[in-house]
């Protein structure tokens, strides 16, 4: 297995490289960068990229997109990062990462994650799995406590209509629609309309119309 490491901390990369080279299944380990990633994958016949999330300009997401768009063969991608908020973890997996491991994990679990991803499985470190499950339970509870009217207003917001248009369609005053919108933002802990829409789509409260 040929591995490419991309991390903003050079000392960390050097230490991880030495660790990985002790494994029988690892043939080579190369240290790269966000800008050289695609060339490095091709040049060194890389099988797996282990990338830190803490890069400039959303580097990890760009790396995932570029690898998925540039290579027909399967390149395994693991995010190894100290950034562990659930939104980032979910986005990384949705973007195409095969695994997400917290940097405070131990060596045994890191190697377990690498081998499981190598075998074609997804892997999220135990600490993050627990956090993700708790987060999902909390979000399900929040959605459950939305009123029928709030869900209706949320679906109308997702269609891109103005407050006035929604009010006219639902037989409500603009002030009442704004009241529901403020309540939704408070309950869902978001501050922008676009975040309301994203939340609704991600949690099945609004289904995008099919395109033909």
C-alpha positions as CSV (number, residue, x, y, z in Angstrom):
1,X,0.0,0.0,0.0
2,X,1.4,3.4,-1.0
3,X,0.2,6.2,1.3
4,X,0.3,10.0,0.8
5,X,0.2,12.2,3.9
6,X,-1.1,15.8,3.8
7,X,-0.8,17.7,7.0
8,X,0.0,21.3,7.9
9,X,2.3,20.1,10.7
10,X,5.5,18.8,9.3
11,X,6.7,17.1,12.5
12,X,3.4,15.2,12.8
13,X,3.7,14.0,9.2
14,X,7.3,12.8,9.8
15,X,6.3,10.9,12.9
16,X,3.3,9.3,11.3
17,X,5.4,8.4,8.3
18,X,7.9,6.5,10.5
19,X,5.1,4.7,12.2
20,X,3.4,3.6,9.0
21,X,6.6,2.4,7.4
22,X,6.8,-0.2,10.2
23,X,3.7,-1.9,9.0
24,X,4.2,-4.9,6.7
25,X,1.3,-3.9,4.3
26,X,2.8,-0.4,3.7
27,X,5.2,-0.2,0.8
28,X,5.9,3.6,0.8
29,X,4.8,6.8,2.5
30,X,5.1,10.2,0.9
31,X,4.5,13.6,2.4
32,X,2.7,16.0,0.1
33,X,0.6,19.2,0.1
34,X,-2.8,20.5,-1.0
35,X,-1.3,22.0,-4.2
36,X,0.7,18.9,-5.2
37,X,-1.8,16.3,-4.2
38,X,-3.0,15.2,-7.6
39,X,0.5,15.0,-9.1
40,X,1.7,13.1,-6.1
41,X,-1.1,10.5,-6.3
42,X,-0.3,9.9,-10.0
43,X,3.5,10.0,-9.6
44,X,3.7,7.6,-6.6
45,X,0.8,5.4,-7.6
46,X,-0.9,6.2,-4.3
47,X,-3.5,3.9,-2.9
48,X,-4.5,5.9,0.2
49,X,-4.5,9.6,1.1
50,X,-4.5,10.5,4.8
51,X,-5.3,14.2,5.1
52,X,-5.7,16.8,7.8
53,X,-8.8,18.9,7.8
54,X,-6.9,21.9,9.1
55,X,-5.7,23.2,5.8
56,X,-6.3,26.6,4.2
57,X,-9.3,27.4,1.9
58,X,-11.1,24.2,2.8
59,X,-8.2,22.2,1.4
60,X,-9.4,18.8,2.6
61,X,-12.7,19.1,0.8
62,X,-11.0,20.3,-2.3
63,X,-8.6,17.4,-2.2
64,X,-11.5,14.9,-1.9
65,X,-13.3,16.5,-4.9
66,X,-10.2,16.6,-7.0
67,X,-9.2,13.0,-6.3
68,X,-12.7,11.7,-7.0
69,X,-12.9,13.7,-10.2
70,X,-9.4,12.9,-11.5
71,X,-8.9,9.2,-11.0
72,X,-11.0,6.2,-12.1
73,X,-9.3,3.8,-9.8
74,X,-10.3,3.7,-6.2
75,X,-8.2,6.0,-4.0
76,X,-9.0,5.6,-0.3
77,X,-9.2,8.9,1.6
78,X,-9.0,9.2,5.4
79,X,-9.4,12.5,7.3
80,X,-7.1,12.5,10.3
81,X,-7.9,15.7,12.2
82,X,-8.3,17.5,15.5
83,X,-11.4,19.1,14.0
84,X,-14.2,17.0,15.3
85,X,-17.5,19.0,15.0
86,X,-20.3,16.9,13.6
87,X,-21.0,19.2,10.6
88,X,-17.4,18.9,9.4
89,X,-17.4,15.1,9.9
90,X,-20.7,14.7,8.0
91,X,-19.6,17.0,5.2
92,X,-16.3,15.1,4.7
93,X,-18.1,11.7,4.5
94,X,-20.7,13.2,2.1
95,X,-18.0,14.7,-0.1
96,X,-16.3,11.3,-0.5
97,X,-14.0,10.6,2.4
98,X,-13.8,6.9,3.3
99,X,-12.9,7.5,6.9
100,X,-12.7,10.2,9.6
101,X,-10.4,9.7,12.6
102,X,-9.7,12.1,15.5
103,X,-6.1,13.0,16.1
104,X,-6.4,12.1,19.7
105,X,-7.1,8.4,18.9
106,X,-4.5,5.8,19.8
107,X,-2.2,4.0,17.4
108,X,-4.1,0.7,17.5
109,X,-7.4,2.4,16.4
110,X,-5.6,4.4,13.7
111,X,-4.3,1.3,12.2
112,X,-7.7,-0.4,12.5
113,X,-9.2,2.5,10.6
114,X,-6.6,2.3,7.9
115,X,-7.0,-1.4,7.4
116,X,-10.8,-1.3,7.4
117,X,-10.8,1.5,4.8
118,X,-8.2,-0.5,2.8
119,X,-10.7,-3.4,2.8
120,X,-13.4,-1.1,1.3
121,X,-15.2,-0.2,4.4
122,X,-16.0,3.2,5.9
123,X,-14.5,4.0,9.3
124,X,-15.2,6.7,11.9
125,X,-13.3,6.6,15.1
126,X,-15.1,5.4,18.2
127,X,-15.2,8.8,19.9
128,X,-16.7,10.4,16.8
129,X,-19.2,7.6,16.3
130,X,-20.5,8.2,19.8
131,X,-20.6,12.0,19.3
132,X,-22.3,11.5,15.9
133,X,-25.0,9.1,17.4
134,X,-25.7,11.6,20.2
135,X,-25.9,14.4,17.8
136,X,-28.4,12.5,15.6
137,X,-30.6,11.6,18.6
138,X,-30.6,15.3,19.6
139,X,-31.5,16.4,16.1
140,X,-34.3,13.8,15.8
141,X,-35.7,15.1,19.1
142,X,-35.6,18.7,17.8
143,X,-37.4,17.7,14.6
144,X,-40.0,15.8,16.5
145,X,-40.8,18.9,18.5
146,X,-41.5,21.1,15.5
147,X,-45.2,21.9,15.2
148,X,-47.1,20.9,12.1
149,X,-47.4,24.6,11.1
150,X,-43.7,25.2,11.6
151,X,-42.9,22.3,9.3
152,X,-45.3,23.7,6.7
153,X,-43.7,27.1,6.8
154,X,-40.2,25.5,6.6
155,X,-41.2,23.6,3.5
156,X,-42.5,26.8,1.9
157,X,-39.3,28.6,2.8
158,X,-37.4,25.8,1.0
159,X,-39.2,26.6,-2.3
160,X,-37.5,30.0,-2.4
161,X,-40.7,32.1,-1.9
162,X,-40.6,35.4,-0.2
163,X,-42.2,35.9,3.2
164,X,-45.1,37.8,1.5
165,X,-45.7,35.0,-1.0
166,X,-45.7,32.3,1.7
167,X,-48.1,34.4,3.8
168,X,-50.5,34.8,0.8
169,X,-50.3,31.1,0.0
170,X,-50.9,29.9,3.6
171,X,-53.4,32.6,4.6
172,X,-51.0,34.2,7.1
173,X,-49.8,37.7,7.6
174,X,-46.1,38.4,6.8
175,X,-45.5,39.1,10.5
176,X,-46.8,35.6,11.4
177,X,-44.6,33.9,8.8
178,X,-41.6,35.8,10.2
179,X,-42.6,34.7,13.7
180,X,-42.5,31.0,12.5
181,X,-39.2,31.6,10.7
182,X,-37.6,33.1,13.9
183,X,-38.9,30.1,15.9
184,X,-37.5,27.7,13.4
185,X,-34.1,29.4,13.5
186,X,-34.1,29.3,17.3
187,X,-35.1,25.7,17.6
188,X,-32.7,24.5,14.9
189,X,-29.9,26.8,16.1
190,X,-29.2,28.4,12.7
191,X,-28.9,32.1,11.9
192,X,-29.5,32.2,8.1
193,X,-32.4,31.2,5.8
194,X,-30.0,29.1,3.7
195,X,-29.1,27.1,6.8
196,X,-32.8,26.4,7.4
197,X,-33.1,25.0,3.9
198,X,-30.0,22.9,4.2
199,X,-31.2,21.5,7.6
200,X,-34.6,20.7,6.1
201,X,-33.1,18.8,3.1
202,X,-30.6,16.9,5.3
203,X,-33.3,15.7,7.7
204,X,-36.0,14.8,5.2
205,X,-38.3,17.8,6.0
206,X,-38.1,18.9,2.4
207,X,-37.5,16.8,-0.7
208,X,-36.0,18.6,-3.8
209,X,-38.3,18.3,-6.8
210,X,-37.0,15.8,-9.4
211,X,-35.5,17.2,-12.6
212,X,-36.4,15.7,-16.0
